[in-house]
Amino acid sequence: MVAKLQLKNVWFRYSRGEDYILRGVGLELRESELVVVRGPNGSGKTTLILVAAGLLKPERGEVLLDGKPIYEQLPLARKKIGVTFQDPDDQFFNATVYDEIAFALRQLKICEDEVRTRVTEVARRLRIEHLLSKLPYRLSGGEKVKVALASVLVYEPEILLLDEPTAYLTPETKDEVIELLKKLRGEGRSILIATNDPDITKHSVDRVVRIANGKLLTE
């Protein structure tokens, strides 16, 4: 089976003269697989997510989506991959939570009735229906995380790349989000989580790898 997403011997640094953040990283994410990359702050987890999403281009190596170079598939690849950032505020630029979640669908020219149906459904799934009329920047940290996730899930990408998706969540809400991600895996989504949260690996995941000194190590 061809990996949905594959990093092959990826080297990345933000500018010449700096140390490499990623050093020959190789990683495969297959269909219906939930993989966790663990590591402390500053270890390169966020950089890994951005490179895997095609948002940063490696200096060496390649990123393959469905077996083909991701950069040859832009912008179509953006529809297949959903990304959430470590700081949800980096994703917000609409007036209300409803508009934030609806934004991607509107960019895809989905009719407004369908937009309303899908926004309502994803909000129900994440238990944030009561937030739809609120200002994104006025939400709590945990609410922002759930809205950011909803804004990605609403357009049903095949691959989810999630940077610290349980940050700011209460233990109860964290369990809810992890259970939702496991259901999405069961529905055929491929999910890569970058985190330093040890609670995630207490749940059923397919693989856990650790990033250290720019390299991935199997736990």
Legacy VTK file of the C-alpha trace (Angstrom):
# vtk DataFile Version 3.0
C-alpha trace
ASCII
DATASET POLYDATA
POINTS 219 float
0.000 0.000 0.000
1.348 3.433 -0.954
1.661 5.770 2.022
-0.815 8.659 2.022
1.978 10.976 3.088
5.695 10.286 3.113
8.788 12.236 4.099
11.979 10.855 2.584
15.390 11.929 3.916
14.129 15.426 4.712
16.613 18.087 5.798
15.362 21.518 6.811
16.769 24.695 8.341
15.269 28.160 8.344
18.326 29.909 6.943
21.830 29.066 5.800
24.337 29.127 8.609
21.797 27.868 11.158
21.666 24.335 12.471
19.303 21.932 10.731
15.974 21.474 12.516
15.236 18.247 10.624
18.131 15.932 9.787
17.351 13.195 7.289
13.829 12.623 8.598
11.873 9.723 7.136
8.240 9.126 8.032
5.265 7.334 6.478
1.621 8.009 7.273
-0.722 5.389 5.856
-4.465 5.330 5.312
-6.519 5.077 8.515
-3.415 5.460 10.659
-2.942 7.620 13.739
0.710 8.428 14.371
2.071 10.519 17.232
5.357 12.426 17.110
6.506 13.267 20.629
9.162 15.727 21.695
9.747 18.727 23.950
9.227 22.323 22.888
11.854 23.355 20.370
12.538 19.825 19.173
11.232 20.426 15.647
7.685 19.043 15.895
6.060 22.150 14.448
8.615 22.331 11.642
7.883 18.686 10.826
4.153 19.424 10.562
4.719 22.436 8.298
7.076 20.532 6.011
4.689 17.571 5.841
1.865 19.942 4.884
3.884 21.466 2.056
3.971 24.843 3.809
7.754 24.718 4.169
10.029 23.251 1.510
12.946 21.089 2.650
16.475 21.910 1.595
17.023 18.238 0.782
14.745 15.219 0.516
11.140 15.125 -0.602
7.548 15.021 0.611
5.201 12.678 -1.254
1.400 12.821 -1.226
-0.183 9.621 -2.559
3.219 8.679 -3.958
3.817 11.917 -5.897
5.769 15.064 -4.931
3.468 17.318 -2.933
4.760 20.499 -4.595
3.596 19.231 -7.978
0.054 18.894 -6.607
-0.511 22.372 -5.218
-3.051 23.841 -4.680
-5.079 20.595 -4.911
-3.071 19.170 -2.015
-4.534 21.865 0.236
-7.938 20.182 -0.103
-6.529 16.809 0.929
-4.564 17.993 3.961
-5.933 19.778 7.004
-3.517 21.520 9.371
-4.005 22.992 12.822
-1.323 25.142 14.408
0.053 25.112 17.926
-1.427 28.574 18.543
-5.044 28.608 17.273
-4.963 32.413 17.011
-2.665 31.991 14.007
-5.646 30.525 12.116
-8.349 33.013 13.030
-9.245 36.018 10.895
-13.062 35.948 10.621
-15.627 37.884 12.623
-17.472 34.940 14.180
-16.844 31.301 14.964
-19.457 30.357 12.345
-17.632 32.333 9.655
-14.309 30.883 10.753
-15.543 27.319 10.337
-17.362 28.159 7.094
-14.390 29.930 5.499
-12.806 26.968 3.687
-16.151 25.769 2.318
-16.907 29.220 0.958
-13.513 29.310 -0.727
-14.486 26.030 -2.405
-17.702 27.706 -3.673
-19.984 25.389 -1.700
-23.588 26.618 -1.684
-24.608 28.381 1.514
-27.240 25.797 2.477
-24.594 23.065 2.369
-22.190 25.311 4.262
-24.755 25.776 7.023
-25.432 22.037 7.227
-21.758 21.107 7.450
-20.830 23.845 9.906
-23.713 22.844 12.162
-22.746 19.170 12.011
-19.073 19.678 12.819
-19.975 22.112 15.603
-22.308 19.502 17.064
-19.584 16.852 16.868
-17.193 19.059 18.793
-19.897 20.385 21.146
-19.344 24.011 20.201
-22.787 24.899 18.792
-23.162 27.532 21.513
-20.043 29.315 20.269
-21.050 29.876 16.636
-22.062 33.517 17.068
-19.111 34.447 19.280
-15.875 36.254 18.406
-13.005 33.752 17.997
-10.562 35.946 19.891
-12.860 36.096 22.920
-12.878 32.337 23.457
-10.977 30.357 26.062
-7.835 28.489 25.012
-9.644 25.166 24.902
-12.535 26.596 22.894
-10.083 28.046 20.378
-8.461 24.636 19.914
-11.843 23.046 19.165
-12.828 25.822 16.728
-9.500 25.475 14.898
-10.087 21.726 14.596
-13.656 22.297 13.385
-12.448 24.718 10.698
-10.347 21.886 9.264
-12.725 18.965 9.752
-15.572 20.798 8.007
-14.051 20.330 4.534
-13.297 16.643 5.203
-9.596 16.377 4.320
-8.111 12.906 3.919
-5.098 13.764 6.086
-4.976 15.676 9.371
-1.715 17.212 10.604
-2.292 18.485 14.130
0.192 20.499 16.171
-0.523 20.159 19.914
-4.280 19.526 19.455
-4.835 18.943 23.183
-3.136 22.114 24.396
-5.270 24.216 26.784
-7.927 21.477 27.074
-9.357 20.228 30.344
-8.832 16.500 30.985
-12.471 15.773 30.095
-12.375 17.775 26.875
-9.007 16.277 25.988
-10.517 12.784 26.180
-13.415 13.918 23.968
-11.063 15.258 21.303
-8.859 12.152 21.335
-11.904 9.898 21.025
-13.101 11.997 18.071
-9.720 11.619 16.380
-9.891 7.860 16.863
-13.351 7.836 15.243
-11.994 9.844 12.320
-9.223 7.300 11.909
-11.885 4.609 11.824
-13.615 6.561 9.040
-10.462 6.377 6.937
-8.599 9.568 7.854
-4.835 9.542 8.262
-3.748 11.564 11.290
-0.345 12.828 12.407
-0.186 14.465 15.831
2.824 16.445 17.055
2.745 16.804 20.821
4.591 16.829 24.109
1.432 15.659 25.900
2.054 12.166 27.340
-1.685 11.608 27.863
-2.248 11.144 24.127
-0.105 8.016 24.022
-2.176 6.475 26.820
-4.899 6.068 24.218
-4.937 3.633 21.321
-2.646 4.985 18.604
-0.942 3.081 15.819
2.604 4.328 16.265
4.573 6.667 18.470
7.873 8.181 17.360
10.100 10.627 19.168
11.946 13.544 17.634
15.370 14.321 19.072
18.295 16.187 17.535
16.375 16.512 14.307
15.855 12.773 13.872
12.882 10.470 14.448
13.277 7.505 16.784
10.711 4.751 17.295
9.489 4.458 20.893
LINES 1 220
219 0 1 2 3 4 5 6 7 8 9 10 11 12 13 14 15 16 17 18 19 20 21 22 23 24 25 26 27 28 29 30 31 32 33 34 35 36 37 38 39 40 41 42 43 44 45 46 47 48 49 50 51 52 53 54 55 56 57 58 59 60 61 62 63 64 65 66 67 68 69 70 71 72 73 74 75 76 77 78 79 80 81 82 83 84 85 86 87 88 89 90 91 92 93 94 95 96 97 98 99 100 101 102 103 104 105 106 107 108 109 110 111 112 113 114 115 116 117 118 119 120 121 122 123 124 125 126 127 128 129 130 131 132 133 134 135 136 137 138 139 140 141 142 143 144 145 146 147 148 149 150 151 152 153 154 155 156 157 158 159 160 161 162 163 164 165 166 167 168 169 170 171 172 173 174 175 176 177 178 179 180 181 182 183 184 185 186 187 188 189 190 191 192 193 194 195 196 197 198 199 200 201 202 203 204 205 206 207 208 209 210 211 212 213 214 215 216 217 218
